[in-house]
Each structure stands twice: as structure tokens, then as C-alpha cells.
Amino acid sequence: APYYTGPSEDFSRPGRTWLPTMGETRFPVYDLVSTWYHEGVPGHHLQIAQWTHVADSLSRYQASVGMVSANAEGWALYA
């Protein structure tokens, strides 16, 4: 399944989207556009990178809410 890893806290490592290749000769292109929107911009990448960027100004509660699955997936589905 495709997934996203966020950037490091100091942004020295970028966020990345990982896609399954189904072996060396097959690549699932039928849902590629929706996957990029879900995992990239305006999906998880935008959400998590922005969350990381403003993390210092958030309370511990506010910072923890962003990583609740319902919030993260709801954001990406809305995107």
C-alpha cells in the first residue's frame, strides 16, 4: 500500500511518498493521480509538513491531535 513519511523536524530530510511497484515489471497507474493527491499535496505531505513547521507554537494537546488517524486520514480524504 502507498504511504507517506514526513520530513525531519529540522527539514534536513524531505517528506517522501512510497508506492508499491508490484514487482519489477508492473506498476499500478490506474489510481496514481488520486494517490498523489492523498499522499502529497494537498494531502498528508502538506498536513504533516505544516504541522512540523508550527510544532513549536502548539500545545502538547494540539500537537498530538494532528497524528490521530481520524484527523490525518480525514484531511487526506478531503484533499
PDB file with SEQRES, HELIX, SHEET and CRYST1 records, atoms N, CA, C and O in Angstrom:
SEQRES   1 A   79  ALA PRO TYR TYR THR GLY PRO SER GLU ASP PHE SER ARG          
SEQRES   2 A   79  PRO GLY ARG THR TRP LEU PRO THR MET GLY GLU THR ARG          
SEQRES   3 A   79  PHE PRO VAL TYR ASP LEU VAL SER THR TRP TYR HIS GLU          
SEQRES   4 A   79  GLY VAL PRO GLY HIS HIS LEU GLN ILE ALA GLN TRP THR          
SEQRES   5 A   79  HIS VAL ALA ASP SER LEU SER ARG TYR GLN ALA SER VAL          
SEQRES   6 A   79  GLY MET VAL SER ALA ASN ALA GLU GLY TRP ALA LEU TYR          
SEQRES   7 A   79  ALA                                                          
HELIX    1 AA1 LEU A   32  GLU A   39  1                                   8    
HELIX    2 AA2 HIS A   44  HIS A   53  1                                  10    
HELIX    3 AA3 ALA A   55  SER A   57  5                                   3    
HELIX    4 AA4 ARG A   60  VAL A   65  1                                   6    
HELIX    5 AA5 SER A   69  TYR A   78  1                                  10    
SHEET    1 AA1 2 TYR A   3  THR A   5  0                                        
SHEET    2 AA1 2 ARG A  16  TRP A  18 -1                                        
CRYST1    1.000    1.000    1.000  90.00  90.00  90.00 P 1           1          
ATOM      1  N   ALA A   1       0.838  -1.180   0.000  1.00  0.00           N  
ATOM      2  CA  ALA A   1       0.000   0.000   0.000  1.00  0.00           C  
ATOM      3  C   ALA A   1       0.884   1.245   0.000  1.00  0.00           C  
ATOM      4  O   ALA A   1       1.950   1.246   0.616  1.00  0.00           O  
ATOM      5  N   PRO A   2       0.463   2.280  -0.669  1.00  0.00           N  
ATOM      6  CA  PRO A   2       1.232   3.525  -0.650  1.00  0.00           C  
ATOM      7  C   PRO A   2       1.214   4.133   0.753  1.00  0.00           C  
ATOM      8  O   PRO A   2       0.254   3.962   1.505  1.00  0.00           O  
ATOM      9  N   TYR A   3       2.272   4.832   1.087  1.00  0.00           N  
ATOM     10  CA  TYR A   3       2.291   5.526   2.370  1.00  0.00           C  
ATOM     11  C   TYR A   3       3.221   6.728   2.297  1.00  0.00           C  
ATOM     12  O   TYR A   3       3.967   6.891   1.331  1.00  0.00           O  
ATOM     13  N   TYR A   4       3.170   7.557   3.315  1.00  0.00           N  
ATOM     14  CA  TYR A   4       3.934   8.795   3.351  1.00  0.00           C  
ATOM     15  C   TYR A   4       4.773   8.848   4.615  1.00  0.00           C  
ATOM     16  O   TYR A   4       4.296   8.483   5.689  1.00  0.00           O  
ATOM     17  N   THR A   5       6.009   9.296   4.504  1.00  0.00           N  
ATOM     18  CA  THR A   5       6.836   9.569   5.671  1.00  0.00           C  
ATOM     19  C   THR A   5       7.129  11.062   5.685  1.00  0.00           C  
ATOM     20  O   THR A   5       7.551  11.629   4.677  1.00  0.00           O  
ATOM     21  N   GLY A   6       6.906  11.687   6.818  1.00  0.00           N  
ATOM     22  CA  GLY A   6       7.061  13.132   6.937  1.00  0.00           C  
ATOM     23  C   GLY A   6       8.509  13.579   6.972  1.00  0.00           C  
ATOM     24  O   GLY A   6       9.420  12.761   7.108  1.00  0.00           O  
ATOM     25  N   PRO A   7       8.716  14.882   6.849  1.00  0.00           N  
ATOM     26  CA  PRO A   7      10.073  15.424   6.912  1.00  0.00           C  
ATOM     27  C   PRO A   7      10.614  15.354   8.338  1.00  0.00           C  
ATOM     28  O   PRO A   7       9.859  15.197   9.297  1.00  0.00           O  
ATOM     29  N   SER A   8      11.935  15.472   8.458  1.00  0.00           N  
ATOM     30  CA  SER A   8      12.531  15.532   9.792  1.00  0.00           C  
ATOM     31  C   SER A   8      12.162  16.866  10.443  1.00  0.00           C  
ATOM     32  O   SER A   8      11.741  17.797   9.756  1.00  0.00           O  
ATOM     33  N   GLU A   9      12.316  16.957  11.747  1.00  0.00           N  
ATOM     34  CA  GLU A   9      11.908  18.167  12.472  1.00  0.00           C  
ATOM     35  C   GLU A   9      12.650  19.414  12.006  1.00  0.00           C  
ATOM     36  O   GLU A   9      12.097  20.513  12.039  1.00  0.00           O  
ATOM     37  N   ASP A  10      13.905  19.251  11.570  1.00  0.00           N  
ATOM     38  CA  ASP A  10      14.677  20.405  11.099  1.00  0.00           C  
ATOM     39  C   ASP A  10      14.624  20.555   9.573  1.00  0.00           C  
ATOM     40  O   ASP A  10      15.318  21.398   9.005  1.00  0.00           O  
ATOM     41  N   PHE A  11      13.806  19.741   8.920  1.00  0.00           N  
ATOM     42  CA  PHE A  11      13.612  19.749   7.465  1.00  0.00           C  
ATOM     43  C   PHE A  11      14.882  19.407   6.686  1.00  0.00           C  
ATOM     44  O   PHE A  11      14.988  19.743   5.507  1.00  0.00           O  
ATOM     45  N   SER A  12      15.846  18.742   7.329  1.00  0.00           N  
ATOM     46  CA  SER A  12      17.044  18.310   6.604  1.00  0.00           C  
ATOM     47  C   SER A  12      16.737  17.090   5.733  1.00  0.00           C  
ATOM     48  O   SER A  12      17.447  16.824   4.763  1.00  0.00           O  
ATOM     49  N   ARG A  13      15.686  16.353   6.079  1.00  0.00           N  
ATOM     50  CA  ARG A  13      15.224  15.230   5.257  1.00  0.00           C  
ATOM     51  C   ARG A  13      13.812  15.556   4.788  1.00  0.00           C  
ATOM     52  O   ARG A  13      12.952  15.864   5.613  1.00  0.00           O  
ATOM     53  N   PRO A  14      13.552  15.495   3.485  1.00  0.00           N  
ATOM     54  CA  PRO A  14      12.218  15.842   2.988  1.00  0.00           C  
ATOM     55  C   PRO A  14      11.185  14.754   3.278  1.00  0.00           C  
ATOM     56  O   PRO A  14      11.533  13.617   3.598  1.00  0.00           O  
ATOM     57  N   GLY A  15       9.924  15.121   3.160  1.00  0.00           N  
ATOM     58  CA  GLY A  15       8.859  14.131   3.222  1.00  0.00           C  
ATOM     59  C   GLY A  15       8.894  13.294   1.947  1.00  0.00           C  
ATOM     60  O   GLY A  15       9.312  13.778   0.894  1.00  0.00           O  
ATOM     61  N   ARG A  16       8.456  12.040   2.041  1.00  0.00           N  
ATOM     62  CA  ARG A  16       8.504  11.144   0.878  1.00  0.00           C  
ATOM     63  C   ARG A  16       7.224  10.326   0.776  1.00  0.00           C  
ATOM     64  O   ARG A  16       6.639   9.920   1.780  1.00  0.00           O  
ATOM     65  N   THR A  17       6.809  10.096  -0.459  1.00  0.00           N  
ATOM     66  CA  THR A  17       5.688   9.206  -0.733  1.00  0.00           C  
ATOM     67  C   THR A  17       6.251   7.918  -1.307  1.00  0.00           C  
ATOM     68  O   THR A  17       7.076   7.940  -2.221  1.00  0.00           O  
ATOM     69  N   TRP A  18       5.802   6.802  -0.767  1.00  0.00           N  
ATOM     70  CA  TRP A  18       6.279   5.489  -1.205  1.00  0.00           C  
ATOM     71  C   TRP A  18       5.141   4.771  -1.914  1.00  0.00           C  
ATOM     72  O   TRP A  18       4.017   4.727  -1.414  1.00  0.00           O  
ATOM     73  N   LEU A  19       5.435   4.214  -3.071  1.00  0.00           N  
ATOM     74  CA  LEU A  19       4.434   3.493  -3.854  1.00  0.00           C  
ATOM     75  C   LEU A  19       4.877   2.058  -4.094  1.00  0.00           C  
ATOM     76  O   LEU A  19       6.060   1.811  -4.332  1.00  0.00           O  
ATOM     77  N   PRO A  20       3.948   1.104  -4.037  1.00  0.00           N  
ATOM     78  CA  PRO A  20       4.306  -0.281  -4.344  1.00  0.00           C  
ATOM     79  C   PRO A  20       4.559  -0.426  -5.841  1.00  0.00           C  
ATOM     80  O   PRO A  20       3.914   0.243  -6.648  1.00  0.00           O  
ATOM     81  N   THR A  21       5.489  -1.289  -6.210  1.00  0.00           N  
ATOM     82  CA  THR A  21       5.783  -1.489  -7.634  1.00  0.00           C  
ATOM     83  C   THR A  21       5.214  -2.786  -8.179  1.00  0.00           C  
ATOM     84  O   THR A  21       5.218  -2.984  -9.394  1.00  0.00           O  
ATOM     85  N   MET A  22       4.727  -3.671  -7.331  1.00  0.00           N  
ATOM     86  CA  MET A  22       4.164  -4.960  -7.752  1.00  0.00           C  
ATOM     87  C   MET A  22       5.190  -5.763  -8.552  1.00  0.00           C  
ATOM     88  O   MET A  22       4.846  -6.395  -9.551  1.00  0.00           O  
ATOM     89  N   GLY A  23       6.416  -5.739  -8.123  1.00  0.00           N  
ATOM     90  CA  GLY A  23       7.473  -6.452  -8.832  1.00  0.00           C  
ATOM     91  C   GLY A  23       8.248  -5.512  -9.742  1.00  0.00           C  
ATOM     92  O   GLY A  23       8.032  -4.300  -9.713  1.00  0.00           O  
ATOM     93  N   GLU A  24       9.138  -6.055 -10.541  1.00  0.00           N  
ATOM     94  CA  GLU A  24       9.995  -5.236 -11.397  1.00  0.00           C  
ATOM     95  C   GLU A  24       9.335  -4.804 -12.694  1.00  0.00           C  
ATOM     96  O   GLU A  24       9.811  -3.866 -13.333  1.00  0.00           O  
ATOM     97  N   THR A  25       8.257  -5.454 -13.105  1.00  0.00           N  
ATOM     98  CA  THR A  25       7.682  -5.163 -14.424  1.00  0.00           C  
ATOM     99  C   THR A  25       6.283  -4.570 -14.380  1.00  0.00           C  
ATOM    100  O   THR A  25       5.750  -4.191 -15.422  1.00  0.00           O  
ATOM    101  N   ARG A  26       5.676  -4.479 -13.206  1.00  0.00           N  
ATOM    102  CA  ARG A  26       4.308  -3.952 -13.109  1.00  0.00           C  
ATOM    103  C   ARG A  26       4.272  -2.745 -12.191  1.00  0.00           C  
ATOM    104  O   ARG A  26       4.957  -2.703 -11.169  1.00  0.00           O  
ATOM    105  N   PHE A  27       3.470  -1.772 -12.567  1.00  0.00           N  
ATOM    106  CA  PHE A  27       3.320  -0.579 -11.747  1.00  0.00           C  
ATOM    107  C   PHE A  27       1.860  -0.150 -11.806  1.00  0.00           C  
ATOM    108  O   PHE A  27       1.322   0.021 -12.900  1.00  0.00           O  
ATOM    109  N   PRO A  28       1.200   0.028 -10.657  1.00  0.00           N  
ATOM    110  CA  PRO A  28      -0.225   0.358 -10.653  1.00  0.00           C  
ATOM    111  C   PRO A  28      -0.467   1.837 -10.997  1.00  0.00           C  
ATOM    112  O   PRO A  28      -0.339   2.701 -10.131  1.00  0.00           O  
ATOM    113  N   VAL A  29      -0.812   2.123 -12.240  1.00  0.00           N  
ATOM    114  CA  VAL A  29      -1.016   3.517 -12.653  1.00  0.00           C  
ATOM    115  C   VAL A  29      -2.481   3.939 -12.618  1.00  0.00           C  
ATOM    116  O   VAL A  29      -2.772   5.131 -12.721  1.00  0.00           O  
ATOM    117  N   TYR A  30      -3.408   2.999 -12.477  1.00  0.00           N  
ATOM    118  CA  TYR A  30      -4.836   3.319 -12.546  1.00  0.00           C  
ATOM    119  C   TYR A  30      -5.288   4.262 -11.435  1.00  0.00           C  
ATOM    120  O   TYR A  30      -6.258   4.998 -11.617  1.00  0.00           O  
ATOM    121  N   ASP A  31      -4.622   4.257 -10.309  1.00  0.00           N  
ATOM    122  CA  ASP A  31      -5.031   5.141  -9.209  1.00  0.00           C  
ATOM    123  C   ASP A  31      -3.928   6.115  -8.806  1.00  0.00           C  
ATOM    124  O   ASP A  31      -3.945   6.651  -7.698  1.00  0.00           O  
ATOM    125  N   LEU A  32      -2.986   6.340  -9.689  1.00  0.00           N  
ATOM    126  CA  LEU A  32      -1.831   7.164  -9.355  1.00  0.00           C  
ATOM    127  C   LEU A  32      -2.199   8.607  -9.011  1.00  0.00           C  
ATOM    128  O   LEU A  32      -1.669   9.159  -8.046  1.00  0.00           O  
ATOM    129  N   VAL A  33      -3.090   9.224  -9.774  1.00  0.00           N  
ATOM    130  CA  VAL A  33      -3.451  10.621  -9.521  1.00  0.00           C  
ATOM    131  C   VAL A  33      -4.099  10.772  -8.145  1.00  0.00           C  
ATOM    132  O   VAL A  33      -3.720  11.656  -7.377  1.00  0.00           O  
ATOM    133  N   SER A  34      -5.063   9.924  -7.833  1.00  0.00           N  
ATOM    134  CA  SER A  34      -5.723  10.047  -6.529  1.00  0.00           C  
ATOM    135  C   SER A  34      -4.751   9.744  -5.388  1.00  0.00           C  
ATOM    136  O   SER A  34      -4.849  10.334  -4.313  1.00  0.00           O  
ATOM    137  N   THR A  35      -3.817   8.828  -5.622  1.00  0.00           N  
ATOM    138  CA  THR A  35      -2.817   8.515  -4.601  1.00  0.00           C  
ATOM    139  C   THR A  35      -1.906   9.710  -4.346  1.00  0.00           C  
ATOM    140  O   THR A  35      -1.598  10.015  -3.194  1.00  0.00           O  
ATOM    141  N   TRP A  36      -1.473  10.388  -5.404  1.00  0.00           N  
ATOM    142  CA  TRP A  36      -0.606  11.563  -5.223  1.00  0.00           C  
ATOM    143  C   TRP A  36      -1.330  12.665  -4.464  1.00  0.00           C  
ATOM    144  O   TRP A  36      -0.739  13.309  -3.596  1.00  0.00           O  
ATOM    145  N   TYR A  37      -2.592  12.888  -4.777  1.00  0.00           N  
ATOM    146  CA  TYR A  37      -3.338  13.921  -4.041  1.00  0.00           C  
ATOM    147  C   TYR A  37      -3.533  13.521  -2.580  1.00  0.00           C  
ATOM    148  O   TYR A  37      -3.468  14.369  -1.690  1.00  0.00           O  
ATOM    149  N   HIS A  38      -3.766  12.254  -2.334  1.00  0.00           N  
ATOM    150  CA  HIS A  38      -3.978  11.780  -0.963  1.00  0.00           C  
ATOM    151  C   HIS A  38      -2.681  11.848  -0.147  1.00  0.00           C  
ATOM    152  O   HIS A  38      -2.681  12.319   0.990  1.00  0.00           O  
ATOM    153  N   GLU A  39      -1.582  11.375  -0.735  1.00  0.00           N  
ATOM    154  CA  GLU A  39      -0.311  11.304  -0.008  1.00  0.00           C  
ATOM    155  C   GLU A  39       0.501  12.594  -0.093  1.00  0.00           C  
ATOM    156  O   GLU A  39       1.235  12.924   0.839  1.00  0.00           O  
ATOM    157  N   GLY A  40       0.376  13.330  -1.207  1.00  0.00           N  
ATOM    158  CA  GLY A  40       1.213  14.509  -1.443  1.00  0.00           C  
ATOM    159  C   GLY A  40       0.541  15.807  -1.062  1.00  0.00           C  
ATOM    160  O   GLY A  40       0.157  16.010   0.090  1.00  0.00           O  
ATOM    161  N   VAL A  41       0.401  16.685  -2.042  1.00  0.00           N  
ATOM    162  CA  VAL A  41      -0.236  17.994  -1.820  1.00  0.00           C  
ATOM    163  C   VAL A  41      -1.545  17.984  -2.580  1.00  0.00           C  
ATOM    164  O   VAL A  41      -1.541  17.770  -3.792  1.00  0.00           O  
ATOM    165  N   PRO A  42      -2.647  18.206  -1.921  1.00  0.00           N  
ATOM    166  CA  PRO A  42      -2.860  18.793  -0.603  1.00  0.00           C  
ATOM    167  C   PRO A  42      -3.088  17.780   0.505  1.00  0.00           C  
ATOM    168  O   PRO A  42      -3.755  18.114   1.485  1.00  0.00           O  
ATOM    169  N   GLY A  43      -2.579  16.580   0.408  1.00  0.00           N  
ATOM    170  CA  GLY A  43      -2.832  15.527   1.390  1.00  0.00           C  
ATOM    171  C   GLY A  43      -1.862  15.504   2.561  1.00  0.00           C  
ATOM    172  O   GLY A  43      -1.580  16.530   3.178  1.00  0.00           O  
ATOM    173  N   HIS A  44      -1.346  14.284   2.858  1.00  0.00           N  
ATOM    174  CA  HIS A  44      -0.502  14.097   4.034  1.00  0.00           C  
ATOM    175  C   HIS A  44       0.743  14.983   4.029  1.00  0.00           C  
ATOM    176  O   HIS A  44       1.126  15.503   5.076  1.00  0.00           O  
ATOM    177  N   HIS A  45       1.380  15.164   2.872  1.00  0.00           N  
ATOM    178  CA  HIS A  45       2.611  15.961   2.850  1.00  0.00           C  
ATOM    179  C   HIS A  45       2.352  17.386   3.325  1.00  0.00           C  
ATOM    180  O   HIS A  45       3.073  17.900   4.180  1.00  0.00           O  
ATOM    181  N   LEU A  46       1.333  18.017   2.774  1.00  0.00           N  
ATOM    182  CA  LEU A  46       1.013  19.389   3.184  1.00  0.00           C  
ATOM    183  C   LEU A  46       0.664  19.435   4.670  1.00  0.00           C  
ATOM    184  O   LEU A  46       1.145  20.305   5.396  1.00  0.00           O  
ATOM    185  N   GLN A  47      -0.162  18.510   5.117  1.00  0.00           N  
ATOM    186  CA  GLN A  47      -0.597  18.500   6.510  1.00  0.00           C  
ATOM    187  C   GLN A  47       0.574  18.290   7.466  1.00  0.00           C  
ATOM    188  O   GLN A  47       0.750  19.059   8.411  1.00  0.00           O  
ATOM    189  N   ILE A  48       1.365  17.265   7.228  1.00  0.00           N  
ATOM    190  CA  ILE A  48       2.431  16.910   8.170  1.00  0.00           C  
ATOM    191  C   ILE A  48       3.581  17.908   8.117  1.00  0.00           C  
ATOM    192  O   ILE A  48       4.158  18.237   9.154  1.00  0.00           O  
ATOM    193  N   ALA A  49       3.924  18.395   6.926  1.00  0.00           N  
ATOM    194  CA  ALA A  49       4.990  19.400   6.832  1.00  0.00           C  
ATOM    195  C   ALA A  49       4.578  20.690   7.546  1.00  0.00           C  
ATOM    196  O   ALA A  49       5.387  21.292   8.252  1.00  0.00           O  
ATOM    197  N   GLN A  50       3.329  21.113   7.365  1.00  0.00           N  
ATOM    198  CA  GLN A  50       2.859  22.318   8.058  1.00  0.00           C  
ATOM    199  C   GLN A  50       2.813  22.093   9.568  1.00  0.00           C  
ATOM    200  O   GLN A  50       3.169  22.977  10.346  1.00  0.00           O  
ATOM    201  N   TRP A  51       2.374  20.910   9.972  1.00  0.00           N  
ATOM    202  CA  TRP A  51       2.306  20.585  11.397  1.00  0.00           C  
ATOM    203  C   TRP A  51       3.704  20.643  12.007  1.00  0.00           C  
ATOM    204  O   TRP A  51       3.881  21.164  13.108  1.00  0.00           O  
ATOM    205  N   THR A  52       4.693  20.109  11.298  1.00  0.00           N  
ATOM    206  CA  THR A  52       6.077  20.134  11.763  1.00  0.00           C  
ATOM    207  C   THR A  52       6.587  21.570  11.842  1.00  0.00           C  
ATOM    208  O   THR A  52       7.290  21.935  12.784  1.00  0.00           O  
ATOM    209  N   HIS A  53       6.233  22.368  10.861  1.00  0.00           N  
ATOM    210  CA  HIS A  53       6.688  23.761  10.797  1.00  0.00           C  
ATOM    211  C   HIS A  53       6.179  24.595  11.981  1.00  0.00           C  
ATOM    212  O   HIS A  53       6.909  25.445  12.491  1.00  0.00           O  
ATOM    213  N   VAL A  54       4.961  24.368  12.414  1.00  0.00           N  
ATOM    214  CA  VAL A  54       4.380  25.167  13.506  1.00  0.00           C  
ATOM    215  C   VAL A  54       4.405  24.453  14.858  1.00  0.00           C  
ATOM    216  O   VAL A  54       3.827  24.950  15.824  1.00  0.00           O  
ATOM    217  N   ALA A  55       5.056  23.311  14.940  1.00  0.00           N  
ATOM    218  CA  ALA A  55       5.020  22.486  16.152  1.00  0.00           C  
ATOM    219  C   ALA A  55       5.461  23.238  17.403  1.00  0.00           C  
ATOM    220  O   ALA A  55       4.908  23.014  18.479  1.00  0.00           O  
ATOM    221  N   ASP A  56       6.431  24.113  17.284  1.00  0.00           N  
ATOM    222  CA  ASP A  56       6.920  24.839  18.460  1.00  0.00           C  
ATOM    223  C   ASP A  56       5.872  25.769  19.061  1.00  0.00           C  
ATOM    224  O   ASP A  56       5.927  26.077  20.252  1.00  0.00           O  
ATOM    225  N   SER A  57       4.927  26.214  18.255  1.00  0.00           N  
ATOM    226  CA  SER A  57       3.908  27.146  18.755  1.00  0.00           C  
ATOM    227  C   SER A  57       2.638  26.440  19.222  1.00  0.00           C  
ATOM    228  O   SER A  57       1.691  27.102  19.648  1.00  0.00           O  
ATOM    229  N   LEU A  58       2.600  25.113  19.150  1.00  0.00           N  
ATOM    230  CA  LEU A  58       1.421  24.350  19.551  1.00  0.00           C  
ATOM    231  C   LEU A  58       1.583  23.796  20.959  1.00  0.00           C  
ATOM    232  O   LEU A  58       2.696  23.528  21.411  1.00  0.00           O  
ATOM    233  N   SER A  59       0.466  23.631  21.638  1.00  0.00           N  
ATOM    234  CA  SER A  59       0.497  22.948  22.932  1.00  0.00           C  
ATOM    235  C   SER A  59       0.704  21.455  22.680  1.00  0.00           C  
ATOM    236  O   SER A  59       0.581  20.983  21.550  1.00  0.00           O  
ATOM    237  N   ARG A  60       1.016  20.728  23.731  1.00  0.00           N  
ATOM    238  CA  ARG A  60       1.206  19.282  23.590  1.00  0.00           C  
ATOM    239  C   ARG A  60      -0.077  18.625  23.063  1.00  0.00           C  
ATOM    240  O   ARG A  60      -0.017  17.717  22.234  1.00  0.00           O  
ATOM    241  N   TYR A  61      -1.227  19.085  23.544  1.00  0.00           N  
ATOM    242  CA  TYR A  61      -2.514  18.548  23.080  1.00  0.00           C  
ATOM    243  C   TYR A  61      -2.704  18.821  21.591  1.00  0.00           C  
ATOM    244  O   TYR A  61      -3.044  17.912  20.833  1.00  0.00           O  
ATOM    245  N   GLN A  62      -2.486  20.065  21.166  1.00  0.00           N  
ATOM    246  CA  GLN A  62      -2.661  20.405  19.754  1.00  0.00           C  
ATOM    247  C   GLN A  62      -1.724  19.584  18.873  1.00  0.00           C  
ATOM    248  O   GLN A  62      -2.125  19.118  17.806  1.00  0.00           O  
ATOM    249  N   ALA A  63      -0.495  19.407  19.307  1.00  0.00           N  
ATOM    250  CA  ALA A  63       0.465  18.636  18.521  1.00  0.00           C  
ATOM    251  C   ALA A  63       0.044  17.174  18.415  1.00  0.00           C  
ATOM    252  O   ALA A  63       0.243  16.550  17.373  1.00  0.00           O  
ATOM    253  N   SER A  64      -0.536  16.620  19.481  1.00  0.00           N  
ATOM    254  CA  SER A  64      -0.926  15.209  19.453  1.00  0.00           C  
ATOM    255  C   SER A  64      -2.159  14.963  18.590  1.00  0.00           C  
ATOM    256  O   SER A  64      -2.300  13.879  18.024  1.00  0.00           O  
ATOM    257  N   VAL A  65      -3.053  15.940  18.478  1.00  0.00           N  
ATOM    258  CA  VAL A  65      -4.282  15.767  17.693  1.00  0.00           C  
ATOM    259  C   VAL A  65      -3.968  15.542  16.216  1.00  0.00           C  
ATOM    260  O   VAL A  65      -4.682  14.802  15.540  1.00  0.00           O  
ATOM    261  N   GLY A  66      -2.918  16.165  15.714  1.00  0.00           N  
ATOM    262  CA  GLY A  66      -2.579  16.043  14.300  1.00  0.00           C  
ATOM    263  C   GLY A  66      -2.219  14.638  13.875  1.00  0.00           C  
ATOM    264  O   GLY A  66      -2.351  14.295  12.700  1.00  0.00           O  
ATOM    265  N   MET A  67      -1.769  13.823  14.803  1.00  0.00           N  
ATOM    266  CA  MET A  67      -1.357  12.476  14.448  1.00  0.00           C  
ATOM    267  C   MET A  67      -2.412  11.420  14.772  1.00  0.00           C  
ATOM    268  O   MET A  67      -2.151  10.224  14.640  1.00  0.00           O  
ATOM    269  N   VAL A  68      -3.588  11.849  15.190  1.00  0.00           N  
ATOM    270  CA  VAL A  68      -4.694  10.913  15.387  1.00  0.00           C  
ATOM    271  C   VAL A  68      -5.137  10.448  14.005  1.00  0.00           C  
ATOM    272  O   VAL A  68      -5.346  11.273  13.116  1.00  0.00           O  
ATOM    273  N   SER A  69      -5.281   9.162  13.816  1.00  0.00           N  
ATOM    274  CA  SER A  69      -5.578   8.604  12.497  1.00  0.00           C  
ATOM    275  C   SER A  69      -6.805   9.229  11.842  1.00  0.00           C  
ATOM    276  O   SER A  69      -6.784   9.525  10.647  1.00  0.00           O  
ATOM    277  N   ALA A  70      -7.867   9.432  12.609  1.00  0.00           N  
ATOM    278  CA  ALA A  70      -9.089  10.003  12.024  1.00  0.00           C  
ATOM    279  C   ALA A  70      -8.836  11.401  11.476  1.00  0.00           C  
ATOM    280  O   ALA A  70      -9.375  11.763  10.430  1.00  0.00           O  
ATOM    281  N   ASN A  71      -8.030  12.184  12.164  1.00  0.00           N  
ATOM    282  CA  ASN A  71      -7.710  13.529  11.694  1.00  0.00           C  
ATOM    283  C   ASN A  71      -6.817  13.477  10.454  1.00  0.00           C  
ATOM    284  O   ASN A  71      -7.081  14.164   9.467  1.00  0.00           O  
ATOM    285  N   ALA A  72      -5.771  12.670  10.506  1.00  0.00           N  
ATOM    286  CA  ALA A  72      -4.828  12.591   9.387  1.00  0.00           C  
ATOM    287  C   ALA A  72      -5.489  12.031   8.132  1.00  0.00           C  
ATOM    288  O   ALA A  72      -5.319  12.583   7.045  1.00  0.00           O  
ATOM    289  N   GLU A  73      -6.234  10.951   8.269  1.00  0.00           N  
ATOM    290  CA  GLU A  73      -6.873  10.362   7.090  1.00  0.00           C  
ATOM    291  C   GLU A  73      -8.050  11.200   6.613  1.00  0.00           C  
ATOM    292  O   GLU A  73      -8.320  11.264   5.414  1.00  0.00           O  
ATOM    293  N   GLY A  74      -8.749  11.840   7.536  1.00  0.00           N  
ATOM    294  CA  GLY A  74      -9.842  12.726   7.133  1.00  0.00           C  
ATOM    295  C   GLY A  74      -9.324  13.883   6.307  1.00  0.00           C  
ATOM    296  O   GLY A  74      -9.933  14.264   5.308  1.00  0.00           O  
ATOM    297  N   TRP A  75      -8.196  14.443   6.724  1.00  0.00           N  
ATOM    298  CA  TRP A  75      -7.569  15.535   5.975  1.00  0.00           C  
ATOM    299  C   TRP A  75      -7.206  15.048   4.576  1.00  0.00           C  
ATOM    300  O   TRP A  75      -7.521  15.709   3.587  1.00  0.00           O  
ATOM    301  N   ALA A  76      -6.547  13.900   4.490  1.00  0.00           N  
ATOM    302  CA  ALA A  76      -6.089  13.391   3.196  1.00  0.00           C  
ATOM    303  C   ALA A  76      -7.257  13.001   2.292  1.00  0.00           C  
ATOM    304  O   ALA A  76      -7.166  13.159   1.074  1.00  0.00           O  
ATOM    305  N   LEU A  77      -8.333  12.503   2.853  1.00  0.00           N  
ATOM    306  CA  LEU A  77      -9.500  12.166   2.033  1.00  0.00           C  
ATOM    307  C   LEU A  77     -10.192  13.419   1.526  1.00  0.00           C  
ATOM    308  O   LEU A  77     -10.674  13.455   0.394  1.00  0.00           O  
ATOM    309  N   TYR A  78     -10.241  14.451   2.367  1.00  0.00           N  
ATOM    310  CA  TYR A  78     -10.839  15.711   1.956  1.00  0.00           C  
ATOM    311  C   TYR A  78     -10.040  16.327   0.813  1.00  0.00           C  
ATOM    312  O   TYR A  78     -10.604  16.930  -0.100  1.00  0.00           O  
ATOM    313  N   ALA A  79      -8.720  16.167   0.877  1.00  0.00           N  
ATOM    314  CA  ALA A  79      -7.847  16.724  -0.165  1.00  0.00           C  
ATOM    315  C   ALA A  79      -8.184  16.077  -1.488  1.00  0.00           C  
ATOM    316  O   ALA A  79      -7.571  16.396  -2.506  1.00  0.00           O  
TER     317      ALA A  79                                                      
END                                                                             
